[in-house]
Amino acid sequence: MYLGNTYLFYNVNPNSMTGVTRIGVSLEPELLEAFDVDIAKKGYGSRSEALRDLVRDSLAENEWKNDDEWMVGTIVLVYDHTATSVGDKITDMQHHHHGLVKTSVHVHLDDSKCMEILICEETLAKLKSFASEITSIKGVLRGRLTMVAPSSGNLHHIGHRH
């Protein structure tokens, strides 16, 4: 089937993988070359694996737009524990949001840096708000919220850099 600049090929072979439909995609050579370089760096075994992830990410975007969607997530923080009371502020914030923070893991990285991993559960809006609040504490060097919608299993990342 031809759609504009794209040919779609459907696999109707009954001996093919079950539950999988094969399609063909036409791309400009430069775009395909850049895609191949990118997916090789990321360690994909095939273009199909990379394309499946891109499609999943695209479909998952609707979940990340619904602030009422229930999410389970992790907030990973790297911070300078020698900065004035940053550890205490992070702990206080966790206590203040005790219904949202289910558990935490603390790792000493070196003489001055620590990593804190918070496992949280709440609506998207509350997780994003909490992640923004805790990653904006002075002394937090990096922070990233990674969420999954339990209903779909789709992952999403929101990174913060200072």
C-alpha positions, 0 to 999 in steps of 0.5 A: 500500500502506498501512502504519500511518500511511505510504502506500507507492507503487511506481512500475511505469512501465517508462519510469521511471528504471531501477534506482530504486523510487519510494516515498511517505512520509507525514509530519506537516506540521511535521516536513516543514517542518523537514526542508525547511528543513534540507535547503535549508540543506545544499544538497540539490536534492530531498527524494529526495537527502536521504532517500537520504543518510539511508538510507545513513547508517542502513545504514552504522551497522552498519559503525561498530559493527564494530571489526574493519571495515577502514577508510580515513580522514582525521583533520583537526586544527586546532591552535595551533602556539605551544602548547608542543611540540604540533607535535612531539607530533603528529609523534611520534605519527605516527611511533609509528603509522607503519603506520597513517598513510599520509601527511599534509598540513600547512597554515599557517592564520595566525600561530598556527594550523595544520591537519594532515590525516592519511590513515590505514588500519587497523581501525575500533578502531585508527583511533578509538583513534588519533584520540582519542589525537591529538586529545586533545593539549593545543593541538589545537583541533579534530579530526575522523575521517572514515572510509570502509569500502572494501567499501561506500564509506559515510562516517562522521564522528567529531568532537572538540572541545576 
